[in-house]
Amino acid sequence: MISETLDRTATCGRLAAAALALIAATACTFTPRAESGLRRQAEAAGRPFVASPLRRPLHPLPPVPTPRQLVSRALAENPEVEAAYWQWRAAIEEIPQQGTEPTVPMLGATIGLQNAVPSAAGTMLQLANMSSAPIEWPIKPLTQARAALQRAYAAGWNYRRAQFTVRRDVLDAWYELAADTEMLGLLRRDERLLGELDAFAQARIETGTARATAALSIEDERTALHARIVSLTARLSADRANLNRILGRPIRRAVGVPIPFPRQPVRRVDMDRVLGQAVQRNPELAALRREIRADRFDIERARLDYLPDFTLSIGSSLDGLTQSPGGGIMFPILAYQGIDAAIRQSRDRLREARAQLRNRRLGIQASLVADLVLIDGDTRQIDLYEDALLPRLRQMAAFAHADVTQNQAGIDTPVQIERLRIHALETLLDLRLDLARHTADLDAITAAAL
C-alpha cells in the first residue's frame, strides 16, 4: 500500500514537472538586451507627450519670441513631432511581440462514459501547446525580435528627423513672416515717396514745365505699388497662421517679429567636411542603415524556417493510473519552395534598402552642395549691397541735397535716389530671407544641435 502510494506520488511529480516544462516552452518571450535601454530612452524623450493635449502645461511665448523659443515650443507642441514619437513607441512594442512564442498552453479533456456514467479511469486531461501553432526553437523568435529592435531604432531616428524638419519649418515660417512684415514697411515708404513725386509732377504741370503724361506714369506706378501692398498685407495673415500651425497654437494668435530682419552669421565651411558630417549624422540615413540591419535579420529568420518546429503534449486520467506523454516534429523541407522564396524575397528587400540608402545619400549630398553654394552666393551679394551699393546711394543722396540747395539739380532728385535705396533694401531683404532658409535647411541636413 505504501509502495503504491509512493509510486503514485512520483508519477504525479513527474507529470507536474512535465507540465511545467511544457508551459515554459510555450509561454516564453525572448528579447534583445538593448530593448530595455531603448525603451528607457523613448520614455524620457516622450515626457512632453504623456499628458493629453488639453492637460499639458502651456509654453507661453513673449511678444517678440526668439528663434530658440519658437523651436522649443514647436518641439513640444507640434502634432507631427508627436505622431513620429508615438510611431517610435509603437515600434518598440513590436519587439516583445516578435520575440514571443507563437503558441500558448492549451488544456483539454476527454470524458469517458461507462453506461452513460462518467468514469475517472476513462476521463483524460491533456495539456498541450495550441494546436494551430507549433513550438518554435528560441532562435526563431529571438531573431524576429532583433529585426524589430533595428526597426525600432529606425523609428527613433525618424522621430529625430521629424524634430529637425519641424525646426526648419518653424524657422522658415518665422523668417517669412519677419521678411513680409519688413517688406510691407519698405513698400509703404516707397508709396509715400511716390506721393511726393506726384506732387512735384503736378506742380510742374501747372507751371507748364512738364507734360501730363509724367503724372499719369507716376499714378500707374502708385497703382501697381498699392496692389503689392494689399497682396502683402493679406499674406501676413497666412504667414501668421502657418507659423501658429507649426507651433501647435490657434492659427489666429498674434506673433511679433523683430525689425529689421535678423542677420545670419557668416559661415565659411569646408564642403568636404560638411558632406562627411551629413552622411554620418543625418537621421534619415541613420534610419535607413537600421532598416538594412533589420533586413539582414529577416534573411536569417527566413533561413531558420528549415529548422523543424515541434509539438508537446501530456495527458493523464483522473485516477492517475494512465499517462500519455506525446509530441510531434514538423518536416519543413517539404515546403522548400516557399522557404526558398521567402529567403530570396528578404534578400531582394535588403538590396532595395541598400539602393534607397545610396539614392538618399546622393540626394542629401546634392541638396547640401546646393545649400552651400547658394549660401555663399547670397553672402557675397549681401556683402556687395552692404559694403558698396548702399554706401554709394547714401553718398549720392548727400550730393543731391547739396545740388538742390545750389539749384544745380531738380527738387525731386533726392526722392528719386531714396527710392533707389529702398529698392536696394528690398533686394537685400530677399537675399537675407533666402540665406536664412538655406541655412535652416543646412542645419536640418547636417543634424545640427537642436
TORKOL-4160 file (C-alpha; in steps of 0.2 Angstrom, whole numbers, padded with zeros to 4 digits, m for minus):
450
<pt num="1" X="0000" Y="0000" Z="0000"/>
<pt num="2" X="0014" Y="0012" Z="0005"/>
<pt num="3" X="0024" Y="0007" Z="m0011"/>
<pt num="4" X="0008" Y="0010" Z="m0022"/>
<pt num="5" X="0006" Y="0027" Z="m0014"/>
<pt num="6" X="0025" Y="0032" Z="m0017"/>
<pt num="7" X="0023" Y="0027" Z="m0035"/>
<pt num="8" X="0008" Y="0037" Z="m0037"/>
<pt num="9" X="0017" Y="0052" Z="m0029"/>
<pt num="10" X="0032" Y="0050" Z="m0040"/>
<pt num="11" X="0021" Y="0049" Z="m0055"/>
<pt num="12" X="0011" Y="0065" Z="m0050"/>
<pt num="13" X="0028" Y="0074" Z="m0048"/>
<pt num="14" X="0034" Y="0069" Z="m0065"/>
<pt num="15" X="0018" Y="0074" Z="m0073"/>
<pt num="16" X="0019" Y="0091" Z="m0064"/>
<pt num="17" X="0037" Y="0093" Z="m0070"/>
<pt num="18" X="0032" Y="0089" Z="m0087"/>
<pt num="19" X="0018" Y="0101" Z="m0087"/>
<pt num="20" X="0029" Y="0115" Z="m0080"/>
<pt num="21" X="0041" Y="0111" Z="m0094"/>
<pt num="22" X="0028" Y="0112" Z="m0107"/>
<pt num="23" X="0021" Y="0128" Z="m0100"/>
<pt num="24" X="0039" Y="0136" Z="m0100"/>
<pt num="25" X="0042" Y="0130" Z="m0118"/>
<pt num="26" X="0026" Y="0138" Z="m0124"/>
<pt num="27" X="0025" Y="0154" Z="m0114"/>
<pt num="28" X="0042" Y="0162" Z="m0117"/>
<pt num="29" X="0047" Y="0179" Z="m0124"/>
<pt num="30" X="0065" Y="0182" Z="m0130"/>
<pt num="31" X="0070" Y="0200" Z="m0131"/>
<pt num="32" X="0087" Y="0208" Z="m0136"/>
<pt num="33" X="0097" Y="0216" Z="m0121"/>
<pt num="34" X="0096" Y="0233" Z="m0129"/>
<pt num="35" X="0077" Y="0233" Z="m0129"/>
<pt num="36" X="0076" Y="0240" Z="m0111"/>
<pt num="37" X="0089" Y="0254" Z="m0114"/>
<pt num="38" X="0079" Y="0259" Z="m0129"/>
<pt num="39" X="0063" Y="0259" Z="m0120"/>
<pt num="40" X="0070" Y="0270" Z="m0106"/>
<pt num="41" X="0077" Y="0282" Z="m0119"/>
<pt num="42" X="0060" Y="0283" Z="m0128"/>
<pt num="43" X="0051" Y="0286" Z="m0111"/>
<pt num="44" X="0062" Y="0300" Z="m0106"/>
<pt num="45" X="0060" Y="0308" Z="m0123"/>
<pt num="46" X="0041" Y="0307" Z="m0123"/>
<pt num="47" X="0038" Y="0316" Z="m0106"/>
<pt num="48" X="0030" Y="0331" Z="m0116"/>
<pt num="49" X="0018" Y="0320" Z="m0124"/>
<pt num="50" X="0012" Y="0309" Z="m0110"/>
<pt num="51" X="m0002" Y="0320" Z="m0104"/>
<pt num="52" X="m0017" Y="0324" Z="m0115"/>
<pt num="53" X="m0015" Y="0339" Z="m0126"/>
<pt num="54" X="m0029" Y="0348" Z="m0117"/>
<pt num="55" X="m0020" Y="0345" Z="m0100"/>
<pt num="56" X="m0002" Y="0349" Z="m0105"/>
<pt num="57" X="0006" Y="0364" Z="m0097"/>
<pt num="58" X="0007" Y="0379" Z="m0110"/>
<pt num="59" X="0023" Y="0386" Z="m0116"/>
<pt num="60" X="0020" Y="0404" Z="m0117"/>
<pt num="61" X="0029" Y="0415" Z="m0129"/>
<pt num="62" X="0035" Y="0433" Z="m0127"/>
<pt num="63" X="0028" Y="0446" Z="m0138"/>
<pt num="64" X="0043" Y="0445" Z="m0149"/>
<pt num="65" X="0050" Y="0427" Z="m0147"/>
<pt num="66" X="0067" Y="0422" Z="m0152"/>
<pt num="67" X="0071" Y="0408" Z="m0164"/>
<pt num="68" X="0076" Y="0397" Z="m0150"/>
<pt num="69" X="0060" Y="0400" Z="m0141"/>
<pt num="70" X="0050" Y="0396" Z="m0156"/>
<pt num="71" X="0059" Y="0380" Z="m0159"/>
<pt num="72" X="0057" Y="0374" Z="m0141"/>
<pt num="73" X="0039" Y="0377" Z="m0142"/>
<pt num="74" X="0037" Y="0368" Z="m0159"/>
<pt num="75" X="0047" Y="0353" Z="m0152"/>
<pt num="76" X="0035" Y="0351" Z="m0138"/>
<pt num="77" X="0018" Y="0355" Z="m0146"/>
<pt num="78" X="0019" Y="0351" Z="m0165"/>
<pt num="79" X="0007" Y="0337" Z="m0169"/>
<pt num="80" X="0019" Y="0329" Z="m0182"/>
<pt num="81" X="0033" Y="0328" Z="m0170"/>
<pt num="82" X="0021" Y="0319" Z="m0158"/>
<pt num="83" X="0015" Y="0307" Z="m0171"/>
<pt num="84" X="0033" Y="0302" Z="m0175"/>
<pt num="85" X="0036" Y="0299" Z="m0157"/>
<pt num="86" X="0021" Y="0288" Z="m0154"/>
<pt num="87" X="0026" Y="0278" Z="m0170"/>
<pt num="88" X="0043" Y="0276" Z="m0162"/>
<pt num="89" X="0035" Y="0269" Z="m0146"/>
<pt num="90" X="0023" Y="0258" Z="m0156"/>
<pt num="91" X="0039" Y="0251" Z="m0165"/>
<pt num="92" X="0047" Y="0247" Z="m0148"/>
<pt num="93" X="0031" Y="0237" Z="m0143"/>
<pt num="94" X="0033" Y="0227" Z="m0158"/>
<pt num="95" X="0050" Y="0219" Z="m0151"/>
<pt num="96" X="0042" Y="0208" Z="m0137"/>
<pt num="97" X="0028" Y="0203" Z="m0149"/>
<pt num="98" X="0040" Y="0197" Z="m0161"/>
<pt num="99" X="0050" Y="0188" Z="m0148"/>
<pt num="100" X="0036" Y="0179" Z="m0140"/>
<pt num="101" X="0032" Y="0161" Z="m0145"/>
<pt num="102" X="0018" Y="0159" Z="m0157"/>
<pt num="103" X="0009" Y="0146" Z="m0146"/>
<pt num="104" X="0002" Y="0145" Z="m0129"/>
<pt num="105" X="m0003" Y="0131" Z="m0117"/>
<pt num="106" X="m0020" Y="0123" Z="m0120"/>
<pt num="107" X="m0029" Y="0112" Z="m0108"/>
<pt num="108" X="m0041" Y="0099" Z="m0115"/>
<pt num="109" X="m0052" Y="0085" Z="m0108"/>
<pt num="110" X="m0059" Y="0069" Z="m0114"/>
<pt num="111" X="m0073" Y="0062" Z="m0104"/>
<pt num="112" X="m0075" Y="0043" Z="m0103"/>
<pt num="113" X="m0093" Y="0036" Z="m0100"/>
<pt num="114" X="m0097" Y="0018" Z="m0094"/>
<pt num="115" X="m0116" Y="0015" Z="m0096"/>
<pt num="116" X="m0119" Y="0034" Z="m0098"/>
<pt num="117" X="m0109" Y="0037" Z="m0081"/>
<pt num="118" X="m0093" Y="0047" Z="m0081"/>
<pt num="119" X="m0078" Y="0036" Z="m0075"/>
<pt num="120" X="m0062" Y="0043" Z="m0068"/>
<pt num="121" X="m0052" Y="0029" Z="m0076"/>
<pt num="122" X="m0059" Y="0034" Z="m0094"/>
<pt num="123" X="m0058" Y="0053" Z="m0092"/>
<pt num="124" X="m0042" Y="0061" Z="m0098"/>
<pt num="125" X="m0035" Y="0078" Z="m0095"/>
<pt num="126" X="m0022" Y="0084" Z="m0108"/>
<pt num="127" X="m0010" Y="0098" Z="m0108"/>
<pt num="128" X="m0003" Y="0103" Z="m0125"/>
<pt num="129" X="0003" Y="0118" Z="m0135"/>
<pt num="130" X="m0010" Y="0127" Z="m0145"/>
<pt num="131" X="m0015" Y="0116" Z="m0160"/>
<pt num="132" X="m0014" Y="0130" Z="m0173"/>
<pt num="133" X="0004" Y="0134" Z="m0170"/>
<pt num="134" X="0019" Y="0123" Z="m0165"/>
<pt num="135" X="0033" Y="0127" Z="m0153"/>
<pt num="136" X="0047" Y="0136" Z="m0161"/>
<pt num="137" X="0066" Y="0135" Z="m0156"/>
<pt num="138" X="0071" Y="0150" Z="m0146"/>
<pt num="139" X="0082" Y="0157" Z="m0160"/>
<pt num="140" X="0067" Y="0160" Z="m0171"/>
<pt num="141" X="0058" Y="0172" Z="m0160"/>
<pt num="142" X="0074" Y="0180" Z="m0154"/>
<pt num="143" X="0079" Y="0183" Z="m0172"/>
<pt num="144" X="0062" Y="0191" Z="m0176"/>
<pt num="145" X="0064" Y="0202" Z="m0160"/>
<pt num="146" X="0082" Y="0208" Z="m0166"/>
<pt num="147" X="0074" Y="0213" Z="m0183"/>
<pt num="148" X="0061" Y="0223" Z="m0173"/>
<pt num="149" X="0074" Y="0231" Z="m0162"/>
<pt num="150" X="0083" Y="0238" Z="m0178"/>
<pt num="151" X="0066" Y="0244" Z="m0184"/>
<pt num="152" X="0063" Y="0252" Z="m0168"/>
<pt num="153" X="0080" Y="0261" Z="m0169"/>
<pt num="154" X="0075" Y="0267" Z="m0186"/>
<pt num="155" X="0058" Y="0274" Z="m0180"/>
<pt num="156" X="0068" Y="0283" Z="m0166"/>
<pt num="157" X="0079" Y="0291" Z="m0180"/>
<pt num="158" X="0063" Y="0295" Z="m0189"/>
<pt num="159" X="0057" Y="0304" Z="m0174"/>
<pt num="160" X="0073" Y="0314" Z="m0173"/>
<pt num="161" X="0071" Y="0318" Z="m0192"/>
<pt num="162" X="0054" Y="0325" Z="m0188"/>
<pt num="163" X="0061" Y="0336" Z="m0175"/>
<pt num="164" X="0074" Y="0343" Z="m0187"/>
<pt num="165" X="0061" Y="0345" Z="m0201"/>
<pt num="166" X="0049" Y="0355" Z="m0189"/>
<pt num="167" X="0064" Y="0366" Z="m0183"/>
<pt num="168" X="0067" Y="0370" Z="m0201"/>
<pt num="169" X="0049" Y="0373" Z="m0205"/>
<pt num="170" X="0046" Y="0384" Z="m0190"/>
<pt num="171" X="0061" Y="0395" Z="m0194"/>
<pt num="172" X="0056" Y="0396" Z="m0212"/>
<pt num="173" X="0039" Y="0402" Z="m0207"/>
<pt num="174" X="0046" Y="0414" Z="m0195"/>
<pt num="175" X="0058" Y="0421" Z="m0207"/>
<pt num="176" X="0044" Y="0423" Z="m0220"/>
<pt num="177" X="0033" Y="0432" Z="m0208"/>
<pt num="178" X="0048" Y="0444" Z="m0202"/>
<pt num="179" X="0053" Y="0447" Z="m0220"/>
<pt num="180" X="0035" Y="0451" Z="m0226"/>
<pt num="181" X="0032" Y="0462" Z="m0211"/>
<pt num="182" X="0048" Y="0472" Z="m0215"/>
<pt num="183" X="0044" Y="0472" Z="m0234"/>
<pt num="184" X="0027" Y="0480" Z="m0231"/>
<pt num="185" X="0036" Y="0494" Z="m0221"/>
<pt num="186" X="0048" Y="0497" Z="m0236"/>
<pt num="187" X="0033" Y="0497" Z="m0249"/>
<pt num="188" X="0024" Y="0510" Z="m0238"/>
<pt num="189" X="0039" Y="0521" Z="m0238"/>
<pt num="190" X="0041" Y="0519" Z="m0257"/>
<pt num="191" X="0022" Y="0524" Z="m0258"/>
<pt num="192" X="0025" Y="0540" Z="m0248"/>
<pt num="193" X="0040" Y="0544" Z="m0259"/>
<pt num="194" X="0029" Y="0541" Z="m0275"/>
<pt num="195" X="0016" Y="0553" Z="m0267"/>
<pt num="196" X="0030" Y="0567" Z="m0266"/>
<pt num="197" X="0035" Y="0564" Z="m0284"/>
<pt num="198" X="0017" Y="0565" Z="m0289"/>
<pt num="199" X="0015" Y="0582" Z="m0280"/>
<pt num="200" X="0031" Y="0588" Z="m0289"/>
<pt num="201" X="0024" Y="0582" Z="m0306"/>
<pt num="202" X="0008" Y="0591" Z="m0303"/>
<pt num="203" X="0017" Y="0607" Z="m0299"/>
<pt num="204" X="0027" Y="0606" Z="m0315"/>
<pt num="205" X="0011" Y="0603" Z="m0325"/>
<pt num="206" X="0003" Y="0618" Z="m0318"/>
<pt num="207" X="0018" Y="0629" Z="m0322"/>
<pt num="208" X="0019" Y="0621" Z="m0339"/>
<pt num="209" X="0037" Y="0614" Z="m0337"/>
<pt num="210" X="0031" Y="0596" Z="m0338"/>
<pt num="211" X="0018" Y="0586" Z="m0348"/>
<pt num="212" X="0003" Y="0577" Z="m0340"/>
<pt num="213" X="0009" Y="0560" Z="m0345"/>
<pt num="214" X="0023" Y="0562" Z="m0332"/>
<pt num="215" X="0009" Y="0562" Z="m0318"/>
<pt num="216" X="0000" Y="0548" Z="m0327"/>
<pt num="217" X="0016" Y="0537" Z="m0327"/>
<pt num="218" X="0018" Y="0540" Z="m0308"/>
<pt num="219" X="0000" Y="0536" Z="m0305"/>
<pt num="220" X="0001" Y="0520" Z="m0314"/>
<pt num="221" X="0017" Y="0516" Z="m0303"/>
<pt num="222" X="0007" Y="0520" Z="m0287"/>
<pt num="223" X="m0007" Y="0509" Z="m0293"/>
<pt num="224" X="0004" Y="0494" Z="m0295"/>
<pt num="225" X="0013" Y="0498" Z="m0279"/>
<pt num="226" X="m0004" Y="0499" Z="m0269"/>
<pt num="227" X="m0008" Y="0482" Z="m0277"/>
<pt num="228" X="0008" Y="0474" Z="m0270"/>
<pt num="229" X="0004" Y="0482" Z="m0253"/>
<pt num="230" X="m0014" Y="0475" Z="m0252"/>
<pt num="231" X="m0007" Y="0457" Z="m0258"/>
<pt num="232" X="0007" Y="0458" Z="m0245"/>
<pt num="233" X="m0005" Y="0463" Z="m0231"/>
<pt num="234" X="m0016" Y="0449" Z="m0234"/>
<pt num="235" X="m0001" Y="0437" Z="m0235"/>
<pt num="236" X="0004" Y="0442" Z="m0217"/>
<pt num="237" X="m0012" Y="0433" Z="m0210"/>
<pt num="238" X="m0007" Y="0417" Z="m0220"/>
<pt num="239" X="0011" Y="0418" Z="m0214"/>
<pt num="240" X="0005" Y="0420" Z="m0196"/>
<pt num="241" X="m0007" Y="0406" Z="m0197"/>
<pt num="242" X="0006" Y="0394" Z="m0205"/>
<pt num="243" X="0018" Y="0398" Z="m0191"/>
<pt num="244" X="0005" Y="0395" Z="m0177"/>
<pt num="245" X="0000" Y="0379" Z="m0186"/>
<pt num="246" X="0018" Y="0373" Z="m0184"/>
<pt num="247" X="0019" Y="0379" Z="m0166"/>
<pt num="248" X="0003" Y="0370" Z="m0162"/>
<pt num="249" X="m0006" Y="0386" Z="m0157"/>
<pt num="250" X="m0023" Y="0393" Z="m0163"/>
<pt num="251" X="m0019" Y="0400" Z="m0180"/>
<pt num="252" X="m0025" Y="0417" Z="m0177"/>
<pt num="253" X="m0014" Y="0420" Z="m0162"/>
<pt num="254" X="m0003" Y="0436" Z="m0164"/>
<pt num="255" X="0016" Y="0433" Z="m0166"/>
<pt num="256" X="0028" Y="0448" Z="m0165"/>
<pt num="257" X="0044" Y="0448" Z="m0176"/>
<pt num="258" X="0060" Y="0458" Z="m0175"/>
<pt num="259" X="0063" Y="0473" Z="m0186"/>
<pt num="260" X="0075" Y="0474" Z="m0195"/>
<pt num="261" X="0076" Y="0456" Z="m0202"/>
<pt num="262" X="0088" Y="0446" Z="m0191"/>
<pt num="263" X="0105" Y="0444" Z="m0198"/>
<pt num="264" X="0113" Y="0427" Z="m0201"/>
<pt num="265" X="0130" Y="0423" Z="m0195"/>
<pt num="266" X="0143" Y="0422" Z="m0209"/>
<pt num="267" X="0148" Y="0404" Z="m0212"/>
<pt num="268" X="0164" Y="0399" Z="m0220"/>
<pt num="269" X="0164" Y="0380" Z="m0220"/>
<pt num="270" X="0174" Y="0366" Z="m0228"/>
<pt num="271" X="0162" Y="0357" Z="m0241"/>
<pt num="272" X="0170" Y="0340" Z="m0239"/>
<pt num="273" X="0170" Y="0341" Z="m0220"/>
<pt num="274" X="0151" Y="0346" Z="m0220"/>
<pt num="275" X="0147" Y="0332" Z="m0233"/>
<pt num="276" X="0155" Y="0319" Z="m0222"/>
<pt num="277" X="0146" Y="0325" Z="m0206"/>
<pt num="278" X="0129" Y="0325" Z="m0215"/>
<pt num="279" X="0132" Y="0306" Z="m0221"/>
<pt num="280" X="0136" Y="0301" Z="m0203"/>
<pt num="281" X="0124" Y="0312" Z="m0193"/>
<pt num="282" X="0109" Y="0314" Z="m0205"/>
<pt num="283" X="0094" Y="0305" Z="m0196"/>
<pt num="284" X="0086" Y="0299" Z="m0212"/>
<pt num="285" X="0102" Y="0290" Z="m0217"/>
<pt num="286" X="0104" Y="0283" Z="m0200"/>
<pt num="287" X="0086" Y="0276" Z="m0201"/>
<pt num="288" X="0089" Y="0268" Z="m0217"/>
<pt num="289" X="0105" Y="0260" Z="m0211"/>
<pt num="290" X="0095" Y="0252" Z="m0196"/>
<pt num="291" X="0082" Y="0246" Z="m0209"/>
<pt num="292" X="0096" Y="0237" Z="m0218"/>
<pt num="293" X="0101" Y="0228" Z="m0202"/>
<pt num="294" X="0083" Y="0223" Z="m0199"/>
<pt num="295" X="0083" Y="0216" Z="m0217"/>
<pt num="296" X="0098" Y="0205" Z="m0213"/>
<pt num="297" X="0090" Y="0198" Z="m0198"/>
<pt num="298" X="0074" Y="0194" Z="m0209"/>
<pt num="299" X="0086" Y="0184" Z="m0221"/>
<pt num="300" X="0092" Y="0174" Z="m0206"/>
<pt num="301" X="0075" Y="0172" Z="m0200"/>
<pt num="302" X="0069" Y="0165" Z="m0217"/>
<pt num="303" X="0083" Y="0153" Z="m0217"/>
<pt num="304" X="0078" Y="0147" Z="m0199"/>
<pt num="305" X="0062" Y="0140" Z="m0206"/>
<pt num="306" X="0072" Y="0125" Z="m0211"/>
<pt num="307" X="0074" Y="0121" Z="m0193"/>
<pt num="308" X="0060" Y="0109" Z="m0188"/>
<pt num="309" X="0047" Y="0115" Z="m0175"/>
<pt num="310" X="0039" Y="0103" Z="m0164"/>
<pt num="311" X="0023" Y="0100" Z="m0153"/>
<pt num="312" X="0022" Y="0093" Z="m0135"/>
<pt num="313" X="0008" Y="0086" Z="m0125"/>
<pt num="314" X="0005" Y="0077" Z="m0109"/>
<pt num="315" X="m0011" Y="0068" Z="m0103"/>
<pt num="316" X="m0017" Y="0059" Z="m0088"/>
<pt num="317" X="m0033" Y="0050" Z="m0082"/>
<pt num="318" X="m0042" Y="0057" Z="m0067"/>
<pt num="319" X="m0037" Y="0042" Z="m0057"/>
<pt num="320" X="m0018" Y="0044" Z="m0061"/>
<pt num="321" X="m0016" Y="0026" Z="m0067"/>
<pt num="322" X="m0014" Y="0031" Z="m0086"/>
<pt num="323" X="m0002" Y="0044" Z="m0093"/>
<pt num="324" X="0000" Y="0048" Z="m0111"/>
<pt num="325" X="0015" Y="0060" Z="m0115"/>
<pt num="326" X="0017" Y="0064" Z="m0133"/>
<pt num="327" X="0025" Y="0075" Z="m0146"/>
<pt num="328" X="0027" Y="0079" Z="m0164"/>
<pt num="329" X="0040" Y="0086" Z="m0176"/>
<pt num="330" X="0037" Y="0096" Z="m0192"/>
<pt num="331" X="0045" Y="0092" Z="m0209"/>
<pt num="332" X="0049" Y="0110" Z="m0216"/>
<pt num="333" X="0060" Y="0103" Z="m0230"/>
<pt num="334" X="0044" Y="0098" Z="m0239"/>
<pt num="335" X="0039" Y="0117" Z="m0241"/>
<pt num="336" X="0057" Y="0121" Z="m0248"/>
<pt num="337" X="0049" Y="0131" Z="m0262"/>
<pt num="338" X="0040" Y="0143" Z="m0251"/>
<pt num="339" X="0055" Y="0144" Z="m0239"/>
<pt num="340" X="0067" Y="0147" Z="m0253"/>
<pt num="341" X="0056" Y="0161" Z="m0260"/>
<pt num="342" X="0055" Y="0169" Z="m0243"/>
<pt num="343" X="0074" Y="0169" Z="m0242"/>
<pt num="344" X="0075" Y="0177" Z="m0259"/>
<pt num="345" X="0062" Y="0190" Z="m0255"/>
<pt num="346" X="0071" Y="0195" Z="m0240"/>
<pt num="347" X="0087" Y="0197" Z="m0250"/>
<pt num="348" X="0078" Y="0207" Z="m0263"/>
<pt num="349" X="0071" Y="0219" Z="m0249"/>
<pt num="350" X="0089" Y="0221" Z="m0242"/>
<pt num="351" X="0095" Y="0226" Z="m0260"/>
<pt num="352" X="0081" Y="0238" Z="m0261"/>
<pt num="353" X="0085" Y="0246" Z="m0244"/>
<pt num="354" X="0103" Y="0247" Z="m0250"/>
<pt num="355" X="0098" Y="0256" Z="m0266"/>
<pt num="356" X="0087" Y="0268" Z="m0256"/>
<pt num="357" X="0101" Y="0272" Z="m0245"/>
<pt num="358" X="0113" Y="0276" Z="m0259"/>
<pt num="359" X="0099" Y="0286" Z="m0268"/>
<pt num="360" X="0096" Y="0296" Z="m0252"/>
<pt num="361" X="0114" Y="0298" Z="m0248"/>
<pt num="362" X="0117" Y="0306" Z="m0266"/>
<pt num="363" X="0101" Y="0316" Z="m0264"/>
<pt num="364" X="0106" Y="0323" Z="m0247"/>
<pt num="365" X="0124" Y="0327" Z="m0253"/>
<pt num="366" X="0116" Y="0336" Z="m0269"/>
<pt num="367" X="0105" Y="0346" Z="m0258"/>
<pt num="368" X="0119" Y="0350" Z="m0246"/>
<pt num="369" X="0130" Y="0356" Z="m0260"/>
<pt num="370" X="0116" Y="0367" Z="m0267"/>
<pt num="371" X="0113" Y="0375" Z="m0250"/>
<pt num="372" X="0131" Y="0378" Z="m0248"/>
<pt num="373" X="0133" Y="0386" Z="m0265"/>
<pt num="374" X="0118" Y="0397" Z="m0263"/>
<pt num="375" X="0123" Y="0402" Z="m0245"/>
<pt num="376" X="0140" Y="0408" Z="m0252"/>
<pt num="377" X="0131" Y="0417" Z="m0267"/>
<pt num="378" X="0119" Y="0426" Z="m0255"/>
<pt num="379" X="0133" Y="0430" Z="m0243"/>
<pt num="380" X="0143" Y="0438" Z="m0257"/>
<pt num="381" X="0128" Y="0448" Z="m0264"/>
<pt num="382" X="0124" Y="0454" Z="m0247"/>
<pt num="383" X="0141" Y="0460" Z="m0244"/>
<pt num="384" X="0141" Y="0469" Z="m0261"/>
<pt num="385" X="0125" Y="0478" Z="m0256"/>
<pt num="386" X="0130" Y="0482" Z="m0239"/>
<pt num="387" X="0148" Y="0487" Z="m0242"/>
<pt num="388" X="0147" Y="0495" Z="m0259"/>
<pt num="389" X="0129" Y="0499" Z="m0266"/>
<pt num="390" X="0121" Y="0506" Z="m0250"/>
<pt num="391" X="0135" Y="0517" Z="m0245"/>
<pt num="392" X="0136" Y="0524" Z="m0263"/>
<pt num="393" X="0117" Y="0528" Z="m0263"/>
<pt num="394" X="0119" Y="0537" Z="m0246"/>
<pt num="395" X="0134" Y="0547" Z="m0254"/>
<pt num="396" X="0123" Y="0551" Z="m0269"/>
<pt num="397" X="0109" Y="0557" Z="m0258"/>
<pt num="398" X="0121" Y="0569" Z="m0249"/>
<pt num="399" X="0127" Y="0576" Z="m0265"/>
<pt num="400" X="0109" Y="0578" Z="m0272"/>
<pt num="401" X="0104" Y="0588" Z="m0257"/>
<pt num="402" X="0119" Y="0599" Z="m0259"/>
<pt num="403" X="0115" Y="0601" Z="m0278"/>
<pt num="404" X="0097" Y="0605" Z="m0274"/>
<pt num="405" X="0102" Y="0619" Z="m0262"/>
<pt num="406" X="0113" Y="0626" Z="m0275"/>
<pt num="407" X="0099" Y="0625" Z="m0289"/>
<pt num="408" X="0110" Y="0613" Z="m0298"/>
<pt num="409" X="0098" Y="0598" Z="m0298"/>
<pt num="410" X="0079" Y="0596" Z="m0298"/>
<pt num="411" X="0070" Y="0596" Z="m0282"/>
<pt num="412" X="0064" Y="0578" Z="m0284"/>
<pt num="413" X="0082" Y="0571" Z="m0286"/>
<pt num="414" X="0084" Y="0566" Z="m0268"/>
<pt num="415" X="0067" Y="0557" Z="m0268"/>
<pt num="416" X="0072" Y="0548" Z="m0284"/>
<pt num="417" X="0089" Y="0542" Z="m0275"/>
<pt num="418" X="0079" Y="0537" Z="m0259"/>
<pt num="419" X="0068" Y="0526" Z="m0270"/>
<pt num="420" X="0083" Y="0518" Z="m0277"/>
<pt num="421" X="0089" Y="0515" Z="m0259"/>
<pt num="422" X="0073" Y="0507" Z="m0254"/>
<pt num="423" X="0073" Y="0496" Z="m0270"/>
<pt num="424" X="0090" Y="0490" Z="m0265"/>
<pt num="425" X="0084" Y="0487" Z="m0247"/>
<pt num="426" X="0070" Y="0476" Z="m0254"/>
<pt num="427" X="0083" Y="0466" Z="m0264"/>
<pt num="428" X="0094" Y="0465" Z="m0249"/>
<pt num="429" X="0079" Y="0458" Z="m0239"/>
<pt num="430" X="0075" Y="0445" Z="m0252"/>
<pt num="431" X="0093" Y="0439" Z="m0251"/>
<pt num="432" X="0093" Y="0438" Z="m0232"/>
<pt num="433" X="0077" Y="0428" Z="m0232"/>
<pt num="434" X="0085" Y="0416" Z="m0245"/>
<pt num="435" X="0101" Y="0415" Z="m0235"/>
<pt num="436" X="0091" Y="0411" Z="m0219"/>
<pt num="437" X="0081" Y="0397" Z="m0227"/>
<pt num="438" X="0096" Y="0389" Z="m0234"/>
<pt num="439" X="0105" Y="0390" Z="m0218"/>
<pt num="440" X="0090" Y="0382" Z="m0209"/>
<pt num="441" X="0089" Y="0368" Z="m0222"/>
<pt num="442" X="0108" Y="0365" Z="m0220"/>
<pt num="443" X="0106" Y="0363" Z="m0201"/>
<pt num="444" X="0092" Y="0351" Z="m0204"/>
<pt num="445" X="0103" Y="0340" Z="m0216"/>
<pt num="446" X="0118" Y="0340" Z="m0205"/>
<pt num="447" X="0108" Y="0337" Z="m0189"/>
<pt num="448" X="0115" Y="0352" Z="m0180"/>
<pt num="449" X="0111" Y="0353" Z="m0162"/>
<pt num="450" X="0093" Y="0357" Z="m0158"/>
